[in-house]
Amino acid sequence: MADYKPGNMDIRVQERTFAGFVRFVTVAVIVILCFLVFLALVNG
């Protein structure tokens, strides 16, 4: 631990993982909302 310098860590993999997670959640919310609108129109 003596060699650790704050700010030197490579976080590109974590950034890509987080971006993928945000994209997945965004798409999932859009799909769910479209499904709910479809159900409302069919049952209306």
C-alpha positions as CSV (number, residue, x, y, z in Angstrom):
1,M,0.0,0.0,0.0
2,A,3.0,2.3,0.2
3,D,2.9,2.8,-3.6
4,Y,-0.7,4.0,-3.7
5,K,-1.2,7.5,-5.1
6,P,-4.8,8.9,-5.0
7,G,-6.2,9.5,-8.5
8,N,-3.9,7.0,-10.2
9,M,-6.5,4.2,-10.5
10,D,-7.6,3.2,-14.0
11,I,-11.4,3.3,-13.9
12,R,-12.3,2.8,-17.6
13,V,-13.8,-0.6,-17.0
14,Q,-16.0,0.7,-14.2
15,E,-17.1,3.6,-16.3
16,R,-18.1,1.3,-19.2
17,T,-19.9,-1.0,-16.8
18,F,-21.9,1.9,-15.3
19,A,-22.7,3.3,-18.8
20,G,-24.0,-0.1,-19.8
21,F,-26.1,-0.3,-16.7
22,V,-27.6,3.1,-17.2
23,R,-28.4,2.3,-20.9
24,F,-30.0,-1.0,-19.8
25,V,-32.2,0.7,-17.1
26,T,-33.2,3.4,-19.6
27,V,-34.3,0.8,-22.2
28,A,-36.0,-1.3,-19.6
29,V,-38.1,1.7,-18.4
30,I,-39.0,2.7,-21.9
31,V,-40.1,-0.9,-22.7
32,I,-42.2,-1.1,-19.5
33,L,-43.9,2.2,-20.1
34,C,-44.7,1.2,-23.7
35,F,-46.1,-2.1,-22.4
36,L,-48.3,-0.2,-19.8
37,V,-49.6,2.1,-22.5
38,F,-50.4,-0.8,-24.7
39,L,-52.3,-2.5,-21.9
40,A,-54.2,0.6,-21.2
41,L,-55.2,1.0,-24.9
42,V,-56.2,-2.7,-25.2
43,N,-58.3,-2.8,-22.1
44,G,-59.8,0.7,-22.6
